[in-house]
Each structure stands twice: as C-alpha cells, then as structure tokens.
Amino acid sequence: MSENAWVDQIAAERMQTDQEFTEEVATSPLSSQQWGLVMTAVEFQIDGAAQPETAQLVADTGKLSSVMPELRRMEDRGGGGISADNAGTAASSGGLLDGIKGALGLGGGQSDALQAAAEELVGKYTDRLQSRLDERGRWAEVCEQAQES
C-alpha cells in the first residue's frame, strides 16, 4: 500500500463531496476547470489521527503555487470568475508591462486574490469532506488507517 493508503480509502466520499461541492464552486471566483487544477495540487493529512474525536483533516496547499501560473492563464483566457471588482483591486489597463509582470508571476492583486480564493475553497471542501466521513461513521476508521500508514 502507498504511504497515504487512507486517502485511497476515502475515494467514494471524495467523489460524493465533489458532486455536492459543484454549487459552491459555481458561486466562487474559480471556474470548475480552475477548481479541478487546484485539487491536483492539494494533499490531505490528518492531524492528531491517534485521537479521532479531536483529529482534523487538513489540506496541504503547499504545492498550490506550482499551479498558480496556469490558473492565471486560465483567468486571462476567461476561464475563471475573478474580476477587478470582486478581487478588490483596480482595473488594469492590461498593457505590455502588465503582461510581462504576469508572465513573471509579479502580477499582484488579482493573483493574490485568486490564490486566496482557491485556499478558502479548499478549506471549505476539507471541512465538508471531514463532516461527510464523520456522518457516515468512517472518521475513526480513516484516522486509524492514517496512523498505520
């Protein structure tokens, strides 16, 4: 079995959570394509697995920065929902200098807002997934599996 075999064991709950979470994604600043890309960069861990009653499912978003350039490109092509208004930043002229800054990852406000939106959505998803596991009576079992791996 893999190092995080417990993650494989919750595939059904993840798929159900994914289906229920589509509305949350639809009302977020991210497109469904961007959300899918975000989730490829997220790894789940269980903090305190020895004590299931206080253990927490946490999302490691440390690799999110590796997909941010592509998220920004998707945004630039119209694949996402962050606009200057809902990002809380002034509209940019989109000139050559802005394009160069964006290509170098120095874009600023909207990029920061996009990453913040992604992290917030991941947090909500993680909470929902843990709730699902708990409601289905699987949380203690998953914690035990996490300890063993």
Backbone as numpy.savetxt, mean C-alpha at the origin, in Angstrom:
# Nx Ny Nz CAx CAy CAz Cx Cy Cz
9.05 -24.94 3.14 8.22 -23.74 3.14 9.09 -22.49 3.14
8.53 -21.42 2.69 9.27 -20.16 2.61 9.41 -19.54 3.99
10.24 -18.51 4.05 10.50 -17.83 5.31 9.21 -17.27 5.91
8.34 -16.74 5.10 7.05 -16.21 5.55 5.91 -17.07 5.04
5.95 -18.34 5.37 4.92 -19.27 4.90 3.53 -18.84 5.34
3.44 -18.16 6.46 2.15 -17.72 6.95 1.48 -16.77 5.96
2.28 -16.01 5.22 1.71 -15.08 4.22 0.99 -15.87 3.14
1.57 -17.00 2.73 0.92 -17.85 1.74 -0.39 -18.41 2.26
-0.46 -18.63 3.57 -1.64 -19.24 4.18 -2.82 -18.27 4.29
-2.59 -17.00 4.07 -3.70 -16.04 4.16 -4.12 -15.52 2.79
-3.75 -16.24 1.75 -4.06 -15.80 0.38 -5.56 -15.61 0.16
-6.37 -16.53 0.67 -7.82 -16.41 0.47 -8.37 -15.16 1.14
-7.91 -14.89 2.36 -8.36 -13.69 3.06 -7.89 -12.42 2.36
-6.70 -12.47 1.80 -6.20 -11.31 1.05 -7.05 -11.07 -0.19
-7.39 -12.14 -0.90 -8.22 -11.98 -2.11 -9.58 -11.40 -1.75
-10.18 -11.86 -0.66 -11.48 -11.33 -0.25 -11.35 -9.87 0.18
-10.29 -9.57 0.90 -10.06 -8.19 1.32 -9.83 -7.30 0.11
-9.08 -7.81 -0.87 -8.86 -7.06 -2.12 -10.19 -6.69 -2.77
-11.09 -7.67 -2.86 -12.39 -7.42 -3.50 -13.19 -6.37 -2.75
-13.20 -6.47 -1.43 -13.95 -5.50 -0.63 -13.30 -4.13 -0.63
-12.01 -4.09 -0.87 -11.26 -2.85 -0.78 -11.32 -2.02 -2.06
-11.91 -2.56 -3.11 -11.94 -1.84 -4.38 -12.65 -0.50 -4.27
-13.69 -0.43 -3.44 -14.40 0.85 -3.28 -13.51 1.87 -2.57
-12.77 1.40 -1.58 -11.83 2.29 -0.87 -10.79 2.85 -1.85
-10.30 1.99 -2.72 -9.32 2.42 -3.72 -9.97 3.40 -4.69
-11.19 3.12 -5.09 -11.89 3.97 -6.06 -12.09 5.39 -5.54
-12.23 5.54 -4.23 -12.43 6.87 -3.65 -11.12 7.48 -3.16
-10.02 6.82 -3.44 -8.71 7.32 -3.02 -8.06 8.09 -4.17
-6.95 8.72 -3.90 -6.23 9.42 -4.97 -5.50 8.49 -5.93
-5.47 7.19 -5.66 -4.77 6.24 -6.52 -5.73 5.53 -7.45
-5.25 5.22 -8.64 -6.04 4.38 -9.55 -5.86 2.93 -9.11
-6.70 2.06 -9.63 -6.56 0.64 -9.28 -5.23 0.08 -9.78
-4.74 0.59 -10.91 -3.45 0.15 -11.42 -2.32 0.59 -10.49
-2.40 1.81 -10.01 -1.39 2.29 -9.08 -1.44 1.49 -7.78
-2.64 1.20 -7.30 -2.79 0.43 -6.07 -2.17 -0.96 -6.24
-2.39 -1.58 -7.36 -1.79 -2.89 -7.61 -0.27 -2.82 -7.56
0.29 -1.77 -8.12 1.74 -1.59 -8.10 2.23 -1.36 -6.67
1.50 -0.56 -5.92 1.85 -0.32 -4.51 1.94 -1.64 -3.76
0.94 -2.49 -3.96 0.90 -3.75 -3.20 2.04 -4.69 -3.57
2.64 -4.53 -4.74 3.80 -5.36 -5.08 5.01 -4.98 -4.24
5.00 -3.78 -3.68 6.14 -3.30 -2.90 5.93 -3.46 -1.39
4.80 -4.02 -0.99 4.47 -4.14 0.42 4.69 -5.57 0.90
5.32 -5.68 2.06 5.49 -6.98 2.70 4.83 -6.91 4.08
4.14 -7.98 4.45 3.47 -8.01 5.74 4.31 -8.72 6.77
4.21 -8.24 8.00 4.87 -8.85 9.15 3.89 -8.84 10.30
4.15 -9.68 11.29 3.33 -9.67 12.49 4.24 -9.30 13.65
3.94 -8.17 14.27 4.68 -7.75 15.46 4.03 -8.38 16.68
4.84 -9.05 17.49 4.34 -9.66 18.72 3.53 -10.91 18.48
3.92 -11.72 17.51 3.15 -12.92 17.14 2.99 -13.90 18.30
3.86 -13.84 19.29 3.77 -14.76 20.43 2.54 -14.48 21.29
2.00 -13.29 21.18 0.81 -12.89 21.94 -0.29 -12.46 20.97
-1.03 -13.42 20.40 -2.03 -13.07 19.38 -3.03 -12.00 19.79
-3.36 -11.95 21.08 -4.35 -10.96 21.53 -3.84 -9.53 21.43
-2.53 -9.35 21.41 -1.98 -8.00 21.27 -1.12 -7.84 20.01
-0.95 -8.91 19.27 -0.14 -8.86 18.04 -0.77 -7.94 17.01
0.07 -7.38 16.16 -0.39 -6.47 15.12 0.16 -6.88 13.77
-0.71 -6.90 12.78 -0.28 -7.07 11.40 0.24 -5.71 10.94
1.45 -5.68 10.45 2.03 -4.42 9.99 2.52 -4.57 8.56
2.41 -3.50 7.83 2.88 -3.49 6.45 4.22 -2.80 6.40
5.19 -3.48 5.84 6.50 -2.89 5.62 6.45 -2.19 4.26
6.47 -0.88 4.29 6.41 -0.10 3.06 7.79 0.42 2.66
8.83 -0.19 3.20 10.19 0.24 2.92 10.58 0.17 1.46
9.94 -0.70 0.70 10.26 -0.83 -0.72 9.36 0.04 -1.60
8.46 0.78 -0.98 7.53 1.62 -1.74 8.28 2.64 -2.60
9.38 3.14 -2.09 10.14 4.13 -2.86 10.62 3.57 -4.20
10.79 2.25 -4.28 11.26 1.66 -5.54 10.20 1.70 -6.63
8.92 1.82 -6.27 7.87 1.89 -7.29 7.34 3.30 -7.49
7.81 4.25 -6.68 7.31 5.62 -6.80 7.57 6.25 -8.17
8.73 6.03 -8.79 8.91 6.62 -10.13 7.85 6.13 -11.12
7.52 4.86 -11.08 6.49 4.35 -11.99 5.11 4.88 -11.60
4.83 5.00 -10.31 3.54 5.59 -9.88 3.41 7.01 -10.42
4.52 7.76 -10.37 4.49 9.13 -10.89 4.27 9.15 -12.39
4.92 8.21 -13.09 4.71 8.14 -14.55 3.25 7.81 -14.85
2.68 6.89 -14.09 1.27 6.55 -14.29 0.41 7.78 -14.04
0.77 8.54 -13.02 0.05 9.76 -12.69 0.14 10.76 -13.83
1.33 10.92 -14.37 1.54 11.86 -15.48 0.75 11.46 -16.72
0.56 10.16 -16.92 -0.20 9.67 -18.07 -1.70 9.67 -17.79
-2.09 10.10 -16.60 -3.51 10.14 -16.29 -4.01 8.88 -15.63
-3.13 8.09 -15.04 -3.53 6.83 -14.43 -3.89 6.93 -12.98
-3.90 8.12 -12.40 -4.20 8.24 -10.99 -5.11 9.39 -10.72
-5.42 9.61 -9.46 -6.41 10.61 -9.11 -5.89 11.82 -8.38
-4.60 11.91 -8.09 -4.10 13.08 -7.37 -4.04 14.25 -8.33
-4.66 15.31 -7.95 -4.57 16.53 -8.74 -3.93 17.59 -7.85
-3.63 18.71 -8.42 -3.04 19.77 -7.61 -3.97 20.16 -6.48
-5.28 20.14 -6.73 -6.22 20.54 -5.70 -6.23 19.58 -4.53
-6.38 18.27 -4.80 -6.48 17.36 -3.67 -5.13 16.95 -3.12
-4.04 17.35 -3.75 -2.71 17.11 -3.19 -2.30 18.27 -2.29
-3.07 19.35 -2.35 -2.78 20.50 -1.52 -1.59 21.32 -2.01
-1.30 21.24 -3.27 -0.18 21.99 -3.82 -0.68 22.87 -4.95
0.10 23.87 -5.26 -0.27 24.75 -6.37 -0.04 24.03 -7.68
-0.82 24.40 -8.66 -0.68 23.78 -9.98 0.67 24.16 -10.57
1.27 23.23 -11.26 2.57 23.45 -11.88 2.37 23.74 -13.35
3.32 24.46 -13.91 3.21 24.76 -15.34 3.53 23.54 -16.17
4.24 22.56 -15.59 4.56 21.34 -16.33 5.61 21.56 -17.39
6.45 22.58 -17.24 7.47 22.89 -18.23 8.63 21.92 -18.22
9.63 22.24 -19.02 10.81 21.39 -19.17 11.50 21.15 -17.84
11.69 22.20 -17.06 12.36 22.06 -15.77 11.59 21.12 -14.85
10.27 21.23 -14.83 9.45 20.33 -14.01 9.61 18.89 -14.47
9.69 18.69 -15.77 9.87 17.34 -16.30 11.20 16.75 -15.89
12.24 17.56 -15.92 13.57 17.10 -15.52 13.59 16.79 -14.03
13.00 17.67 -13.23 12.93 17.42 -11.79 12.18 16.13 -11.50
11.08 15.92 -12.19 10.29 14.71 -11.99 11.06 13.46 -12.35
11.80 13.52 -13.45 12.59 12.37 -13.89 13.68 12.03 -12.89
14.17 13.04 -12.19 15.21 12.82 -11.19 14.64 12.52 -9.81
13.30 12.47 -9.71 12.69 12.21 -8.42 12.69 13.41 -7.50
12.81 14.60 -8.06 12.86 15.82 -7.27 11.58 16.63 -7.43
10.50 15.97 -7.79 9.27 16.64 -8.14 8.61 17.41 -7.02
8.70 16.93 -5.78 8.15 17.68 -4.69 6.75 17.30 -4.29
5.90 18.32 -4.11 4.59 18.20 -3.49 3.71 17.06 -3.92
3.43 16.95 -5.20 2.52 15.89 -5.64 3.11 14.51 -5.39
4.41 14.36 -5.58 5.05 13.07 -5.34 4.92 12.68 -3.89
5.17 13.66 -3.00 5.04 13.40 -1.58 3.60 13.05 -1.23
2.65 13.74 -1.83 1.24 13.47 -1.58 0.86 12.09 -2.10
1.41 11.71 -3.22 1.13 10.40 -3.80 1.65 9.29 -2.89
2.87 9.44 -2.38 3.42 8.42 -1.48 2.64 8.39 -0.17
2.28 9.55 0.35 1.50 9.60 1.58 0.15 8.92 1.39
-0.49 9.15 0.25 -1.77 8.51 -0.04 -1.61 7.00 -0.12
-0.54 6.55 -0.75 -0.28 5.11 -0.87 -0.08 4.50 0.51
0.71 5.14 1.35 0.98 4.61 2.69 -0.28 4.59 3.54
-1.10 5.62 3.42 -2.35 5.66 4.17 -3.28 4.53 3.74
-3.38 4.31 2.45 -4.23 3.24 1.93 -3.71 1.87 2.37
-2.41 1.69 2.36 -1.82 0.42 2.82 -2.17 0.19 4.29
-2.12 1.25 5.09 -2.49 1.13 6.50 -3.93 0.68 6.69
-4.83 1.27 5.92 -6.25 0.88 6.00 -6.44 -0.56 5.56
-5.76 -0.95 4.49 -5.85 -2.32 3.99 -5.35 -3.31 5.05
-4.24 -2.98 5.66 -3.65 -3.85 6.68 -4.61 -4.03 7.85
-5.22 -2.94 8.31 -6.19 -3.03 9.40 -7.38 -3.90 9.00
-7.86 -3.72 7.79 -9.00 -4.50 7.32 -8.65 -5.98 7.21
-7.45 -6.29 6.73 -7.02 -7.68 6.61 -6.90 -8.33 7.98
-6.32 -7.64 8.95 -6.22 -8.21 10.29 -7.61 -8.42 10.89
-8.51 -7.48 10.68 -9.89 -7.64 11.17 -10.55 -8.86 10.55
-10.34 -9.07 9.27 -10.92 -10.23 8.58 -10.37 -11.52 9.19
-9.08 -11.58 9.38 -8.47 -12.79 9.96 -9.02 -13.04 11.37
-9.18 -11.98 12.13 -9.71 -12.11 13.49 -11.17 -12.56 13.47
-11.98 -11.94 12.63 -13.40 -12.30 12.52 -13.60 -13.74 12.08
-12.70 -14.25 11.27 -12.79 -15.61 10.77 -12.15 -16.63 11.72
-11.65 -16.15 12.85 -11.03 -17.03 13.82 -9.67 -17.57 13.39
-9.00 -16.88 12.49 -7.72 -17.34 11.96 -6.52 -16.60 12.53
-6.76 -15.53 13.25 -5.65 -14.69 13.68 -4.64 -15.45 14.56
-5.11 -16.17 15.57 -4.20 -16.91 16.46 -3.39 -17.94 15.67
-4.05 -18.62 14.74 -3.37 -19.62 13.90 -2.28 -18.97 13.04
-2.60 -17.83 12.47 -1.64 -17.12 11.63 -0.46 -16.64 12.47
-0.73 -16.15 13.67 0.35 -15.72 14.55 1.26 -16.89 14.89
0.68 -18.03 15.15 1.47 -19.23 15.45 2.35 -19.61 14.25
1.77 -19.56 13.06 2.54 -19.87 11.85 3.67 -18.87 11.66
3.42 -17.60 11.98 4.45 -16.57 11.83 5.61 -16.82 12.79
5.30 -17.30 13.97 6.36 -17.61 14.94 7.23 -18.75 14.45
6.63 -19.71 13.79 7.35 -20.90 13.33 8.23 -20.62 12.11
7.92 -19.56 11.39 8.71 -19.30 10.17 9.84 -18.35 10.42
